[in-house]
Amino acid sequence: MRLIIEARLADGDNDTVEEGDGVLAVIERPDCCLAELGLTLAEGRSLLAKVQAGFISKQVQSWLSGQIHCRSCGAALSHKDSRSTVLRTVYGKVMVKSPRLWSCACQRNARTPRRVVHPLSQTLTTRVTPELEYLQAKWAVHLPYRQAAAMLKEVLPLDKGISFSGTRDRIHTLGKQLDADIERDIAKLLQAVADVQVRESSHVAAVSVDSAWLRNCDSGSGPGRHVNIVAGRATFTDGPPKLYAYVHRAVSWLAAGSSTGSTSR
């Protein structure tokens, strides 16, 4: 038995089918033995990598064809040279040609001389697809960086696409972005309550919050009596920590502001 996989690209504008680069993969099972059932992991990785490389190359070529004219006057931009750009995707690294163009004469004057335009680099600033960033971030929070990178390499064609150091750097970058988002949201909250008197404390070192559900053991009472408890701990620089807890729609503060009587560990 032989499985031959070919690629053809259909143009969405006129429904024409463009022949691809020929055969993507030839998978043989000469004895039809069920000991090797279906695609192997290595065959699947290789096939995905080839499909990704061919698909992205066609996408980039089609997109670049619409970037070779000036957006102001429509004149064709002069070609300076072409370089290669590496894109890191879920299905491996893809090398694509990235031309550099001269800016249009209509945009040149004494203050803005002739410059080089690099459309692909200006659009793909990170060179990493969102799917790969998502998988790296998701598994790196559950596993050490080396183990997360090794696991992704095992199931995806990422032998040279990611590294544990790249995963670590991406997590640090993502953390900085989240911190910036939180600070921005806090700034917006302060503006929203600018007209309300807010008591601030400079002695609070840290505040932790958690919640849990308490299930009602009496089956006859229905799920409406399940209780959600929100609890936390506040640590102060000038005194012992304090615990607080709150039950939504059942009772008011249970232990808000009560002292633990012990020092922070």
C-alpha positions as CSV (number, residue, x, y, z in Angstrom):
1,M,0.0,0.0,0.0
2,R,1.3,3.5,-0.9
3,L,-0.2,6.8,0.2
4,I,0.8,9.7,-2.1
5,I,0.0,13.2,-0.8
6,E,0.1,16.1,-3.2
7,A,-0.6,19.8,-2.8
8,R,-2.8,22.1,-5.0
9,L,-3.7,25.7,-4.2
10,A,-7.1,27.1,-5.1
11,D,-7.4,30.8,-5.8
12,G,-10.3,32.2,-3.9
13,D,-10.9,35.0,-6.4
14,N,-11.5,33.0,-9.5
15,D,-11.7,29.4,-8.2
16,T,-8.8,28.4,-10.3
17,V,-6.6,25.6,-9.0
18,E,-2.9,26.1,-9.1
19,E,-0.6,23.1,-9.2
20,G,1.7,22.9,-6.1
21,D,5.2,21.8,-5.8
22,G,4.3,18.2,-6.6
23,V,4.4,15.4,-4.1
24,L,4.5,16.3,-0.4
25,A,4.9,12.8,0.9
26,V,4.9,9.2,-0.1
27,I,4.0,6.8,2.7
28,E,4.4,3.1,2.1
29,R,3.1,0.1,3.9
30,P,4.2,-2.8,1.7
31,D,2.9,-5.7,3.8
32,C,-0.2,-3.9,5.1
33,C,0.7,-5.0,8.6
34,L,-1.4,-3.5,11.4
35,A,1.6,-3.2,13.6
36,E,2.3,0.2,12.0
37,L,-1.3,1.5,11.8
38,G,-1.8,4.9,10.3
39,L,0.7,7.7,10.2
40,T,3.7,7.5,12.6
41,L,4.6,10.5,14.7
42,A,7.6,11.2,12.5
43,E,5.6,11.0,9.3
44,G,2.9,13.4,10.7
45,R,5.5,15.9,11.8
46,S,7.2,15.8,8.4
47,L,4.0,16.2,6.5
48,L,2.8,19.1,8.7
49,A,6.1,20.9,8.2
50,K,6.0,20.6,4.4
51,V,2.4,21.7,4.2
52,Q,3.1,24.7,6.4
53,A,6.2,25.8,4.4
54,G,4.4,25.6,1.1
55,F,1.2,27.3,2.3
56,I,3.1,30.2,4.0
57,S,5.3,30.7,1.0
58,K,2.2,31.1,-1.3
59,Q,0.5,33.4,1.2
60,V,3.6,35.7,1.5
61,Q,4.0,35.8,-2.3
62,S,0.4,36.8,-2.8
63,W,0.5,39.4,0.0
64,L,3.7,41.0,-1.3
65,S,2.2,41.4,-4.8
66,G,0.0,44.0,-3.3
67,Q,2.8,45.9,-1.6
68,I,5.0,46.8,-4.6
69,H,3.1,50.0,-5.5
70,C,3.0,53.4,-3.7
71,R,-0.1,53.8,-1.6
72,S,-0.2,57.6,-2.4
73,C,0.3,57.7,-6.2
74,G,0.2,54.1,-7.2
75,A,3.6,54.1,-8.9
76,A,5.6,50.9,-8.9
77,L,8.3,50.9,-6.2
78,S,11.9,50.1,-7.3
79,H,13.4,46.8,-6.1
80,K,16.5,47.2,-4.0
81,D,17.3,43.6,-3.0
82,S,15.8,40.5,-1.4
83,R,16.6,38.9,1.9
84,S,15.4,35.8,3.8
85,T,13.2,36.0,6.9
86,V,12.6,33.2,9.3
87,L,9.1,32.7,10.6
88,R,8.5,30.4,13.6
89,T,5.2,28.6,13.5
90,V,3.5,25.7,15.3
91,Y,4.6,23.5,12.5
92,G,8.2,24.5,12.3
93,K,10.4,27.3,11.0
94,V,9.6,28.6,7.5
95,M,12.1,30.6,5.4
96,V,10.5,33.1,3.1
97,K,11.9,35.7,0.7
98,S,11.5,39.3,1.9
99,P,12.2,42.0,-0.7
100,R,13.4,45.5,0.2
101,L,12.0,48.3,-1.9
102,W,13.0,51.9,-2.4
103,S,10.4,54.5,-1.2
104,C,8.4,56.3,-3.9
105,A,9.7,59.6,-5.4
106,C,6.5,61.3,-4.4
107,Q,7.4,61.0,-0.7
108,R,10.9,62.3,-1.0
109,N,11.8,65.9,-0.2
110,A,14.6,67.8,1.6
111,R,13.6,66.5,5.0
112,T,12.8,62.9,4.0
113,P,15.4,61.5,1.7
114,R,15.2,58.3,-0.2
115,R,14.7,55.3,2.2
116,V,14.3,51.6,2.1
117,V,10.9,50.0,2.6
118,H,10.8,46.5,4.1
119,P,7.0,45.5,4.0
120,L,7.2,42.0,5.4
121,S,9.5,42.9,8.3
122,Q,7.3,45.9,9.2
123,T,4.2,43.7,9.3
124,L,5.6,40.6,10.9
125,T,7.4,42.3,13.7
126,T,7.7,39.3,16.1
127,R,8.4,36.6,13.5
128,V,6.4,34.2,15.7
129,T,2.8,33.1,15.0
130,P,0.2,33.6,17.8
131,E,-0.5,29.8,18.0
132,L,3.2,29.0,18.9
133,E,3.3,31.8,21.5
134,Y,0.0,30.4,23.0
135,L,1.4,26.8,23.2
136,Q,4.7,27.9,24.7
137,A,3.0,30.1,27.3
138,K,0.4,27.4,28.2
139,W,2.8,24.6,28.8
140,A,5.6,26.7,30.3
141,V,3.4,27.6,33.2
142,H,2.8,23.9,34.0
143,L,6.3,22.5,33.3
144,P,9.9,23.7,33.5
145,Y,11.0,25.5,30.4
146,R,13.2,22.6,29.2
147,Q,10.4,20.0,29.6
148,A,7.8,22.3,27.9
149,A,10.1,22.8,24.9
150,A,10.9,19.1,24.7
151,M,7.2,18.1,24.9
152,L,6.3,20.4,22.0
153,K,9.2,19.2,19.9
154,E,8.0,15.6,20.4
155,V,4.5,16.1,19.1
156,L,5.1,19.0,16.6
157,P,7.8,19.6,13.9
158,L,9.7,22.0,16.1
159,D,13.2,20.5,16.2
160,K,14.8,23.8,15.4
161,G,11.8,26.0,15.9
162,I,12.0,26.6,19.6
163,S,14.4,26.3,22.6
164,F,14.0,26.4,26.3
165,S,15.7,29.8,26.4
166,G,13.3,31.2,23.8
167,T,10.4,29.8,25.8
168,R,11.7,31.5,29.0
169,D,12.2,34.8,27.2
170,R,8.7,34.7,25.8
171,I,7.2,34.0,29.2
172,H,9.1,36.9,30.6
173,T,7.9,39.2,27.8
174,L,4.3,38.0,28.3
175,G,4.6,38.7,32.1
176,K,5.8,42.2,31.4
177,Q,2.8,42.8,29.0
178,L,0.4,41.5,31.7
179,D,2.0,43.8,34.3
180,A,1.6,46.7,31.9
181,D,-2.0,45.8,31.3
182,I,-2.7,45.6,35.0
183,E,-1.0,48.9,35.7
184,R,-3.1,50.5,32.9
185,D,-6.3,49.1,34.4
186,I,-5.4,50.3,37.8
187,A,-4.7,53.8,36.4
188,K,-8.2,53.8,34.7
189,L,-9.8,52.6,38.0
190,L,-8.2,55.5,39.9
191,Q,-9.5,57.9,37.3
192,A,-13.0,56.4,37.6
193,V,-13.1,56.9,41.4
194,A,-11.3,60.2,41.4
195,D,-14.4,61.9,42.8
196,V,-14.7,59.3,45.6
197,Q,-12.6,59.5,48.7
198,V,-10.4,56.4,48.7
199,R,-8.3,55.5,51.7
200,E,-4.9,54.3,50.8
201,S,-2.4,52.5,53.0
202,S,1.4,52.5,52.5
203,H,1.8,49.8,55.1
204,V,0.3,46.9,53.1
205,A,3.1,44.7,51.8
206,A,1.0,42.0,50.0
207,V,-2.6,40.9,49.6
208,S,-3.6,37.3,48.5
209,V,-7.1,36.3,47.5
210,D,-8.6,32.8,46.8
211,S,-12.1,31.3,46.7
212,A,-13.7,27.9,47.1
213,W,-17.1,26.3,46.9
214,L,-18.6,24.4,49.9
215,R,-21.0,21.7,48.6
216,N,-24.2,21.1,50.6
217,C,-24.3,17.5,51.7
218,D,-28.1,17.5,52.0
219,S,-29.2,16.3,48.5
220,G,-32.8,17.3,49.2
221,S,-32.0,21.0,49.6
222,G,-30.9,21.5,46.0
223,P,-27.8,23.1,44.6
224,G,-28.9,26.6,45.6
225,R,-27.4,26.1,49.1
226,H,-23.9,25.6,47.8
227,V,-21.7,28.4,49.3
228,N,-18.9,30.3,47.6
229,I,-16.3,31.5,50.1
230,V,-13.8,34.2,49.2
231,A,-10.9,34.4,51.6
232,G,-7.5,36.0,51.7
233,R,-4.6,37.3,53.7
234,A,-3.1,40.8,54.0
235,T,0.5,41.3,55.1
236,F,1.6,44.6,56.6
237,T,5.0,46.1,57.1
238,D,4.2,47.5,60.5
239,G,2.3,44.7,62.1
240,P,1.1,41.1,62.0
241,P,-0.8,39.8,59.0
242,K,-4.6,39.6,59.0
243,L,-7.1,37.2,57.4
244,Y,-10.4,38.0,55.8
245,A,-13.2,36.0,54.4
246,Y,-16.5,36.7,52.7
247,V,-19.6,34.5,51.8
248,H,-21.6,35.9,48.9
249,R,-25.3,36.3,49.6
250,A,-25.2,34.3,52.8
251,V,-23.6,36.3,55.6
252,S,-21.6,39.5,55.7
253,W,-17.9,39.6,56.5
254,L,-17.0,36.6,58.7
255,A,-13.4,37.5,59.7
256,A,-12.7,40.7,58.0
257,G,-9.8,42.4,59.7
258,S,-9.2,39.6,62.3
259,S,-5.6,39.1,63.3
260,T,-3.9,35.8,63.0
261,G,-1.7,36.4,65.9
262,S,1.4,35.1,64.1
263,T,4.1,36.6,62.0
264,S,4.3,36.2,58.2
265,R,6.4,33.2,57.0
